[in-house]
């Protein structure tokens, strides 16, 4: 069914596609629509990036989070190629909100690192990333940042020639994977119809060596040598073989289809859309940690744990303008979803997770008052989450949340001020207990334009985040984190005082942008070990400790000039995060220093680049972690444009050319699950 779902939609798109049409010109300045003020990306007071659909296709790397992980300050939880969530400035889970058109996904991805995000990178027309205080209007759940997927299922404009389409076909070598996606948009007077489909699948992916890290193997060998010999029977002297060369239970299969329609007029648009998706993938964290020397990888793929997920969702969007009125613009976005997944052991359902809920957001932009522009609004959600079965580590729980926000900006030619605030009320309730929280977040910024093409800003923010349902009421074995987790119903809101300094500089042939940040947390909520064991797992409790997180991210670009018919440019990026507990010790799963350098050559029909990514060793670790080794990745890509004046691109890419072993310190599975080995990708993108 899931193959048919995506493929049928894509066939329909191809049938509806007209002759190739000339692509639109690139727009140099990009508006960040996730900001209530919708300012240009180069003038937002915080740190923000806008990732276009072309960029997504050329950097596609499996999941949504893996695809945007090359952006400075962004990495992933990497729980295999199917289930990863974004990590921004060392923060993940409920501190980074992943949104679709400004509202939540209504899935279970924040509850556990092995739960996949229910949105696909190839469905996005663009992805907007807001870091730290730039996301203040989205509340405490976005204390680390926001990843907002603008998917275009509800069209906001009429196609220029009445119809437009886009198709993508891709294949990868490291996992025998394929990706197919397509969408078409048809205008009929003021009505616009949108049809979209996607299918992607992969087998177990290859790795350069052992699945387990050298440090973990050494610890296991030491433990084995120190363990008493219980038997001297030759029949019990059977050796287990370490997993080598590929990762069992890392296969996946996803499909989605959607239909949307909108009414578009001079005053704006309003529309609705329906989307259905399902997926099934292996859970390498639950799979056997060793292979028996009489078994092969395929048998483990069948016997290992799996997750089967599905979601049905309706969305409403609108953007209405009232020229000259006191409220000159109203934007609305709402989604209602029914999500469920089953975790399977040896083909049998062991645990079922359900999440039903809705979320809505309304933004009202008032007419400028002198030099002051501003917007205010309301955002609310309601969800019922339950887990039933052997690995149900949390009781059924309902969460209700409502918040109101305001953002104002005073802008002069050389300088300006910006401020925002949000008040939020949350109720979290089980059958036997309930908690309610009132939180307040606010930010104030001053920005300067000392000369053309220079923008400097300093932002101070206070943020409060209410505890999540898992942090309050967890109580059970959680195999994804290899811990017995115990929540604390008495937790108080987490508070942070932060400072962000951002700068953007642009010259004739160069550009630099970056940010330095510091956040001081009062009552940082985290999982901390107790030293006890239960159900053969170490016991971790959700507790509050004072902590601080600081670091920087930066990007520099330079045009080197022309040699013959080739234009050359280069880019370097850097990112660093440090997370410390005030009482001593380090926060867990904090990414180390990362650097990248890229050289690009371009002429009329082809663009090629060579990239080196270096990540330092992470030895500033929590007491229950192992250090993570440094690694260097070499990547290369060529993008061909074989048809002049048409948006047709052939993408040829090689990643990890040296077949280096690489592990992400942000992953719970980093010592048993390395990143994929050498991978070749070929893809064709066509816009009609």
C-alpha positions in Angstrom: 0.0 0.0 0.0 2.7 2.5 0.9 4.5 2.0 -2.4 1.3 2.5 -4.3 0.4 5.6 -2.3 3.5 7.5 -3.3 3.9 6.0 -6.8 0.3 6.6 -7.8 0.6 10.3 -6.9 3.8 10.7 -8.8 2.4 9.0 -12.0 -0.6 11.5 -11.8 1.9 14.4 -11.6 3.8 13.2 -14.6 0.6 12.9 -16.6 -0.4 16.4 -15.7 3.0 18.0 -16.5 3.1 20.4 -19.4 6.1 21.2 -21.6 9.2 22.5 -19.9 8.9 26.1 -18.9 11.6 28.6 -18.1 12.4 28.8 -14.4 12.0 32.0 -12.4 15.0 34.2 -11.8 16.7 33.8 -8.4 15.8 36.3 -5.8 18.8 37.6 -4.0 17.1 38.7 -0.8 15.0 36.2 1.0 12.2 37.0 3.5 12.0 34.8 6.6 8.3 34.1 6.7 8.7 32.3 10.1 9.3 35.7 11.7 6.0 37.5 12.5 7.5 40.6 11.0 8.7 38.8 7.8 12.0 40.7 7.6 14.7 39.9 5.2 17.1 37.1 6.2 20.1 39.5 6.2 18.3 41.9 8.6 16.8 39.5 11.2 18.2 40.3 14.6 18.8 36.7 15.5 20.5 33.9 13.6 18.5 32.4 10.7 18.9 30.5 7.5 16.6 29.8 4.6 17.2 26.5 2.7 15.6 26.5 -0.8 14.2 23.5 -2.6 17.2 23.4 -5.0 19.5 23.3 -2.0 17.5 20.6 -0.4 17.7 18.4 -3.5 21.4 18.9 -3.9 22.1 18.2 -0.3 19.5 15.4 0.3 20.8 13.0 3.0 17.9 10.7 4.0 15.9 12.3 6.8 14.9 16.0 7.2 17.4 16.5 10.0 20.3 14.9 8.1 19.6 17.1 5.1 19.9 20.4 7.0 22.8 19.2 9.3 25.4 20.9 7.1 24.1 24.3 8.2 26.3 26.0 10.8 25.1 25.2 14.4 22.8 22.4 13.3 23.4 18.6 13.7 21.2 15.6 14.3 20.3 13.0 16.9 21.1 10.3 14.2 19.2 7.2 15.3 19.8 5.6 11.9 18.8 7.0 8.5 15.1 6.9 9.2 14.7 8.6 12.6 16.7 11.7 13.3 15.7 15.1 14.8 17.5 18.4 14.4 19.9 19.6 17.2 20.5 23.3 17.3 23.3 24.7 19.4 23.5 21.5 21.3 19.8 21.4 22.1 17.2 18.9 20.8 14.0 17.1 21.6 11.4 19.6 23.0 13.8 22.5 23.0 13.8 22.6 19.2 10.3 22.9 17.5 9.9 21.2 14.2 7.0 22.9 12.5 5.0 22.6 9.2 3.9 26.0 8.0 4.2 27.4 11.6 2.4 24.7 13.5 3.4 21.4 15.1 3.8 18.0 13.4 1.4 16.1 15.8 3.7 13.0 15.8 5.8 11.3 18.5 9.3 12.4 17.4 9.9 14.4 20.6 9.0 11.4 22.9 12.0 9.2 21.8 15.0 9.4 19.5 13.9 6.3 17.6 10.6 7.9 16.5 10.8 9.5 13.0 9.8 13.0 12.2 6.6 12.8 10.1 7.7 15.3 7.5 10.0 14.7 4.5 12.7 17.0 3.2 11.6 16.6 -0.4 8.1 17.9 0.5 9.5 21.3 1.4 9.6 24.3 -0.9 12.0 25.8 1.7 13.1 25.2 5.2 13.6 28.1 7.6 15.9 27.7 10.6 15.7 30.1 13.5 18.2 29.8 16.3 17.9 30.9 19.9 16.1 34.2 20.6 15.1 34.5 16.9 12.4 31.9 17.8 10.9 33.8 20.8 7.4 34.0 19.2 7.2 30.2 19.3 7.5 29.9 23.0 9.5 27.9 25.5 9.3 24.7 23.4 11.5 26.6 20.9 14.1 27.7 23.5 16.8 26.2 21.2 15.3 27.2 17.9 12.8 26.4 15.2 12.9 24.4 12.0 9.9 25.5 10.0 9.1 23.4 6.9 7.2 25.5 4.3 5.7 22.7 2.1 3.4 24.5 -0.3 0.6 22.0 -0.1 -1.8 24.9 0.2 -0.8 27.2 -2.7 -0.4 30.9 -2.0 -0.3 32.1 -5.6 -1.6 31.2 -9.1 0.9 29.4 -11.4 2.2 31.9 -13.9 1.3 29.7 -16.9 -1.7 28.0 -15.3 0.3 24.9 -14.3 3.7 24.1 -12.8 5.3 20.8 -11.7 8.4 19.4 -10.1 9.8 15.9 -10.2 12.8 14.3 -8.4 14.4 10.9 -9.0 17.4 9.7 -7.0 19.4 6.7 -6.1 22.1 6.0 -3.5 24.8 3.2 -3.4 25.5 2.9 0.3 22.1 1.5 1.0 20.7 0.5 -2.4 18.2 3.3 -1.9 15.9 5.3 -4.1 13.9 8.5 -3.7 11.0 9.6 -6.0 9.0 12.7 -5.4 6.8 15.0 -7.4 4.2 17.7 -7.2 2.0 19.6 -9.6 0.0 22.8 -9.2 -2.9 23.7 -11.5 -4.7 27.0 -11.6 -8.4 27.4 -12.6 -9.4 31.0 -12.3 -8.9 32.0 -8.6 -8.7 28.4 -7.5 -5.4 26.5 -7.4 -5.1 22.7 -6.9 -2.0 21.0 -5.6 -1.1 17.3 -5.9 2.0 15.7 -4.4 3.5 12.3 -3.8 6.7 10.8 -2.4 8.3 7.4 -2.0 11.7 6.5 -0.6 13.2 3.2 0.5 16.6 1.8 1.4 18.2 -1.4 2.5 20.7 -1.8 5.4 23.5 0.7 4.9 27.2 -0.1 4.6 29.8 1.1 7.1 33.6 1.2 6.9 34.3 -1.3 9.7 32.8 -2.4 13.0 29.4 -1.1 14.1 30.7 -0.7 17.7 33.4 1.9 18.4 36.9 0.8 19.3 36.3 2.3 22.8 33.2 0.2 23.4 34.8 -2.9 22.1 37.7 -2.4 24.4 35.4 -2.0 27.4 33.5 -5.1 26.5 36.7 -7.0 26.1 37.8 -5.8 29.5 34.5 -6.7 31.1 34.7 -10.2 29.4 38.2 -10.8 30.7 37.2 -9.8 34.2 34.0 -11.9 34.2 34.1 -15.3 36.0 34.0 -18.3 33.7 30.7 -20.0 34.5 31.3 -23.1 32.3 34.2 -25.0 30.7 32.0 -26.9 28.3 33.2 -26.7 24.7 29.6 -26.4 23.6 29.3 -23.1 25.5 32.5 -21.7 24.1 30.6 -20.3 21.1 32.0 -16.9 20.1 29.8 -14.0 18.9 30.9 -12.1 15.9 31.0 -8.3 15.9 28.7 -6.6 13.4 31.0 -5.5 10.5 30.5 -3.9 7.1 26.7 -3.1 7.4 24.2 -2.2 10.0 21.3 -4.7 10.6 17.8 -3.2 10.9 18.8 0.1 9.2 16.4 -0.4 6.3 13.4 1.8 5.7 10.4 2.5 3.5 8.3 5.7 3.5 5.5 7.0 1.3 3.2 10.0 1.4 0.6 11.7 -0.7 -1.3 14.9 -0.4 -3.9 17.1 -2.0 -4.6 20.8 -1.4 -6.6 23.6 -2.8 -6.8 27.3 -2.2 -8.7 30.4 -3.3 -6.2 33.1 -4.4 -7.2 36.8 -4.9 -5.6 40.2 -4.8 -6.2 40.3 -1.0 -4.3 37.0 -0.3 -5.3 33.4 -0.2 -7.1 30.8 2.0 -7.0 27.0 1.5 -7.0 23.5 2.9 -5.0 20.3 2.4 -5.0 16.7 3.3 -1.9 14.5 3.7 -1.5 10.8 4.5 1.8 9.1 5.1 3.1 5.8 6.3 6.5 4.2 6.9 8.2 1.2 8.2 11.8 1.1 9.3 14.3 -1.0 11.3 15.4 0.1 14.8 19.2 -0.5 14.9 19.3 0.6 18.5 16.9 -2.3 19.4 18.6 -4.8 17.2 21.0 -7.5 18.4 24.4 -5.9 19.2 26.3 -8.8 17.8 25.9 -11.3 15.0 26.1 -15.0 15.6 28.7 -16.4 13.3 26.1 -18.8 11.8 23.7 -15.9 11.0 23.8 -13.3 8.2 22.7 -9.7 8.1 19.4 -10.5 6.4 18.3 -12.8 9.2 18.9 -10.1 11.7 17.0 -7.6 9.6 14.0 -9.9 9.9 14.3 -10.6 13.6 15.3 -7.1 14.8 12.9 -4.5 16.1 10.9 -2.4 13.6 8.6 0.5 13.7 5.5 0.8 11.6 4.0 4.4 11.5 1.1 6.2 9.9 -0.4 9.7 10.0 -3.4 11.4 8.5 -3.5 15.1 8.7 -5.7 18.1 7.6 -4.3 21.6 7.3 -5.7 25.1 6.9 -3.8 28.2 5.9 -4.6 31.7 5.0 -3.0 35.1 4.5 -5.3 38.0 4.2 -4.3 41.6 3.6 -6.3 44.7 4.5 -4.6 47.7 2.8 -4.8 50.8 4.9 -6.7 49.2 7.8 -5.4 49.2 11.4 -4.8 45.5 11.1 -3.2 45.3 7.7 -2.5 41.5 7.5 -3.8 38.3 9.2 -2.0 35.0 8.8 -3.6 31.8 10.0 -2.2 28.2 10.1 -3.8 25.2 11.7 -3.3 21.4 11.5 -5.2 18.4 12.9 -3.5 15.1 12.9 -4.0 11.4 13.9 -0.7 9.7 14.3 0.1 6.2 15.5 2.9 3.7 15.3 3.5 0.2 16.4 6.9 -1.1 17.5 7.4 -4.7 16.4 9.5 -7.5 17.9 10.0 -10.5 15.6 7.0 -9.4 13.6 4.6 -9.0 16.6 3.4 -5.7 18.0 5.1 -5.1 21.4 4.1 -1.4 21.9 1.7 1.0 20.3 2.0 4.8 20.4 -0.9 7.1 19.5 -1.0 10.9 19.3 -4.1 12.7 18.3 -4.3 16.5 18.4 -4.5 19.8 16.7 -2.5 23.1 16.7 -3.4 26.5 15.4 -1.6 29.9 15.1 -3.0 33.3 14.2 -0.7 36.3 13.5 -2.1 39.9 13.1 0.2 42.6 11.7 -0.8 46.1 12.6 -0.3 49.1 10.4 3.1 50.8 11.0 2.9 53.5 13.8 5.5 55.9 12.7 8.7 53.9 12.4 7.3 51.0 14.4 6.2 47.8 12.7 4.7 45.0 14.7 2.6 41.9 15.0 0.8 40.0 17.7 -1.0 36.7 17.8 -2.1 33.5 19.5 -0.9 29.9 19.3 -2.6 26.9 20.9 -2.5 23.1 20.7 -4.3 20.2 22.2 -3.0 16.6 22.1 -3.7 13.2 23.6 -0.6 10.9 23.7 -0.7 7.3 24.8 1.7 4.3 24.8 0.4 0.8 25.5 2.5 -2.4 25.6 5.8 -3.8 26.7 7.8 -0.6 26.2 5.2 1.8 27.4 7.4 3.9 29.6 4.8 6.7 30.1 1.1 6.6 31.0 -1.5 8.1 28.7 -1.3 11.9 29.0 -3.2 15.0 27.6 -1.4 18.3 27.1 -3.2 21.6 26.5 -1.2 24.8 25.7 -2.1 28.3 24.8 0.2 31.3 24.2 -0.1 34.9 23.2 2.8 36.8 21.7 3.8 40.2 20.4 6.8 41.4 18.4 7.6 45.1 17.6 10.4 46.7 15.6 11.6 50.3 15.5 13.8 50.8 12.5 15.8 53.9 11.6 18.3 54.1 8.8 21.4 53.5 10.9 20.0 51.7 13.9 16.9 50.2 15.5 15.3 48.3 18.3 13.3 45.1 18.4 11.4 43.4 21.2 9.2 40.4 21.7 7.3 38.7 24.5 5.2 35.5 24.9 2.9 34.4 27.8 2.0 30.7 27.8 -0.3 28.5 29.9 0.1 24.7 29.8 -1.8 21.9 31.4 -0.5 18.3 31.5 -2.8 15.7 32.8 -2.9 11.9 33.3 -5.7 9.8 34.9 -4.2 10.2 38.3 -2.2 13.5 38.3 -2.1 16.9 36.7 0.2 19.9 36.5 -0.3 23.4 35.1 2.4 26.0 34.2 2.4 29.6 33.4 5.6 30.7 31.6 6.9 34.0 30.2 9.5 34.7 27.6 10.8 38.0 26.3 13.6 39.4 24.2 15.1 42.8 23.5 17.5 43.6 20.7 19.4 46.6 19.4 20.8 46.6 15.8 23.1 48.8 13.8 23.8 49.5 10.1 27.1 51.4 10.4 27.5 51.3 6.6 26.0 49.6 3.6 26.1 45.8 3.7 26.9 45.6 7.4 24.3 44.5 10.0 25.1 44.1 13.7 22.7 43.0 16.5 22.8 42.2 20.2 19.9 40.3 21.7 19.1 39.6 25.4 16.3 37.2 26.1 14.7 35.4 29.1 12.9 32.2 28.3 10.9 29.8 30.3 10.0 26.2 29.2 7.4 24.1 30.9 8.3 20.4 31.5 7.0 17.9 28.9 4.8 15.0 29.6 7.7 12.6 29.4 9.8 14.7 31.8 7.0 14.7 34.3 5.5 11.2 34.1 8.0 8.8 32.5 8.4 5.6 34.5 9.7 2.5 32.7 12.4 0.9 30.5 13.2 2.9 27.4 15.3 0.8 25.1 16.0 3.6 22.7 18.0 5.4 25.3 19.1 2.2 27.0 17.9 3.5 30.4 15.1 3.0 32.9 13.6 6.5 32.9 11.8 8.1 35.9 10.0 11.4 35.5 9.4 13.9 38.3 5.9 15.4 38.6 7.3 18.2 40.8 9.5 19.7 38.1 9.4 23.5 37.7 9.7 25.4 34.5 13.2 25.7 33.0 14.5 29.2 32.8 17.2 30.7 30.6 18.9 34.1 30.4 20.7 34.4 27.0 22.8 36.8 25.0 23.2 36.6 21.2 25.6 38.7 19.2 25.1 38.5 15.4 26.9 40.1 12.5 26.6 40.1 8.7 29.2 41.7 6.4 29.1 41.8 2.7 31.6 43.1 0.2 31.9 43.1 -3.6 33.2 39.5 -3.7 32.9 38.2 -0.2 30.4 37.8 2.7 30.7 36.8 6.3 27.9 36.1 8.8 28.1 34.6 12.3 26.8 34.6 15.9 28.2 34.2 19.4 25.8 33.0 22.0 25.6 32.3 25.7 22.7 30.9 27.7 22.6 30.5 31.5 20.0 28.0 32.6 18.3 28.0 36.0 16.9 24.5 36.5 18.0 22.8 33.2 15.9 19.7 32.9 17.8 16.6 31.9 18.2 12.8 32.4 20.8 12.2 35.1 22.0 8.8 36.3 21.3 7.5 39.8 23.7 4.6 39.9 20.9 2.1 40.4 19.6 -0.5 38.0 16.2 -1.8 37.2 15.1 -4.3 34.6 18.8 -4.7 33.8 19.1 -1.1 32.7 20.7 1.9 34.5 18.1 4.2 36.2 18.1 7.8 35.0 15.8 10.4 36.5 14.6 13.7 35.1 16.1 16.3 37.4 16.9 20.0 37.3 20.5 21.4 37.5 21.8 24.8 36.8 23.8 24.9 33.6 25.3 27.1 30.9 25.7 26.6 27.1 27.8 28.9 25.0 29.4 28.8 21.6 29.5 30.3 18.1 28.6 29.6 14.4 30.0 31.3 11.4 30.1 31.2 7.6 32.4 33.0 5.1 32.1 33.1 1.3 34.5 34.5 -1.3 34.4 34.9 -5.0 37.9 34.1 -6.4 37.3 35.3 -9.9 37.2 33.7 -13.4 39.7 31.4 -15.2 38.7 30.7 -18.7 35.0 29.9 -18.7 35.0 28.9 -15.0 33.9 31.0 -12.0 35.5 30.0 -8.7 34.2 30.6 -5.2 34.9 29.2 -1.8 33.1 28.8 1.5 34.2 27.9 5.1 32.0 27.3 8.1 32.8 26.8 11.8 30.6 25.8 14.8 31.3 25.2 18.4 29.1 24.5 21.5 30.1 24.0 25.1 27.6 22.8 27.7 28.6 22.7 31.4 26.8 22.0 34.7 27.4 24.8 37.3 28.0 22.1 39.9 30.7 20.6 37.8 30.7 18.2 34.8 29.4 18.5 31.3 26.0 18.2 29.7 25.6 15.0 27.6 25.6 14.7 23.8 27.0 18.2 23.1 28.6 18.4 19.6 32.3 19.2 19.4 34.1 21.8 17.2 33.3 21.4 13.5 34.9 23.0 10.5 34.2 22.7 6.8 35.8 24.1 3.6 34.5 24.0 0.1 35.8 25.1 -3.3 33.3 25.5 -6.1 33.7 26.0 -9.9 30.9 27.0 -12.1 30.2 27.6 -15.8 27.1 27.8 -18.0 26.0 24.2 -17.8 27.7 22.7 -14.7 28.6 23.5 -11.1 31.1 21.3 -9.2 32.5 21.4 -5.7 34.9 19.6 -3.4 34.3 19.8 0.3 36.2 18.8 3.4 34.4 18.4 6.8 36.4 18.0 9.9 34.9 17.3 13.4 37.1 17.4 16.5 37.2 14.7 19.2 34.6 15.2 21.9 36.3 14.6 25.3 34.3 17.1 27.3 31.7 14.5 28.2 29.2 13.6 30.9 30.1 10.9 33.5 28.2 8.2 31.7 29.5 8.9 28.2 32.5 7.7 26.2 34.6 10.1 24.2 34.0 10.3 20.5 36.9 10.3 18.0 37.6 13.1 15.5 36.9 12.4 11.8 37.4 14.0 8.4 34.9 13.6 5.5 35.7 14.3 1.9 32.7 15.0 -0.4 32.4 15.9 -4.0 29.5 17.0 -6.3 28.7 18.0 -9.8 25.4 19.5 -10.9 24.8 19.5 -14.6 22.2 21.7 -16.4 22.0 20.0 -19.8 19.1 22.1 -21.3 19.6 25.8 -21.6 17.0 28.1 -20.1 15.2 25.1 -18.5 15.2 24.0 -14.9 16.7 20.5 -15.4 19.5 19.4 -13.2 21.5 16.1 -13.0 23.1 15.7 -9.6 26.1 13.4 -9.2 27.5 13.2 -5.7 30.1 11.3 -3.7 30.1 11.4 0.1 32.7 10.2 2.5 35.0 9.4 -0.4 37.7 8.0 1.9 35.3 5.7 3.6 36.0 7.2 7.0 34.5 5.9 10.2 32.4 8.8 11.7 30.2 9.0 14.7 28.0 11.8 15.9 28.4 12.6 19.6 24.8 13.9 19.7 23.5 10.4 19.0 22.4 8.0 21.8 23.7 5.2 19.6 27.0 6.8 18.6 29.1 3.9 20.0 27.1 1.2 18.1 25.9 3.2 15.0 28.5 5.0 12.8 27.5 7.2 9.9 27.3 5.6 6.5 30.4 4.7 4.6 31.3 5.8 1.1 28.2 6.7 -0.8 27.5 7.7 -4.4 24.2 9.4 -5.3 22.7 10.2 -8.7 19.6 12.3 -9.0 17.5 14.1 -11.7 15.4 17.1 -10.8 13.0 18.6 -13.4 10.8 21.7 -12.9 8.0 22.1 -15.5 
